[in-house]
């Protein structure tokens, strides 16, 4: 899925198996100038992933716009900045999926809904 962050399009991975939302430091280095000034401290430093341990250097809040023909959705999730991850884009974990009421449907046409408006569907098919 593609979202708008800082007036540019970025990939967003919706991961129902991830406990928290993350972004790789190298992705921020390549796509955002001076992002380090927005870095917030965090007490959570070490996480487990399917490929092993990953380390957080802090967290960053990014306003995200999910475009939709019936009206865009604005979210303000916090992403843990991971020093040694190889993710190209932002990964939205279950922390913010639950907070915003984001439900994933794996039917014939895969889609998500946000909040109580189940008529406003966002396609996951590329």
ABEGO torsion letter per residue (X at the ends): XBBBBGGBBBBBBBBAABABBBBBAAAAAAABBGAAAABBBBABABBBBAAEBBBBAEBBBBBBBBBBAAEBBBBBBBBBBBAABBBBEBBBBAAAAAAAGBBBBBBABBBBBBEABAABBBBABX
